[in-house]
Amino acid sequence: MLEKEEKIVKMLRTVFDPEIPVNIYDLGLIYNIEIDDAGVAIIDMTLTAPNCPAADFIMEDVRMKVGSVEGITGVKINLVFEPEWHRDMMSDEAKLELGFL
């Protein structure tokens, strides 16, 4: 399971919000990753803003890329807004890239 989760994280690092030059994982938009017994990846994620115009694009990109991981049979995305995203959730690399450090 841990190996699959690492591969999922690697794929999530290739998903970008078209308006922000940092991947969604380092932005802190991924809250939780689980893989059930059937091989379905269950991802709790948020957006930088509830009315994000790229929401559909980002979620479809997550579905396609995570679904391509060997051993993953499906992808379920739970879009959540609690806790509300804020820039403190970003990795140091993301903060540096965006000029917050």
Number of C-alpha atoms within 10 A of each C-alpha: 12 9 8 18 17 11 16 22 16 15 20 20 17 14 20 20 20 12 9 11 12 20 18 24 22 19 26 20 23 20 17 10 14 16 20 12 8 10 16 17 25 16 21 17 21 23 23 18 12 13 8 12 12 13 17 10 14 17 19 13 18 24 18 13 18 27 19 16 17 11 14 18 15 18 19 16 16 14 17 16 15 9 8 13 21 13 13 11 17 19 14 14 14 21 17 11 12 12 8 12 9
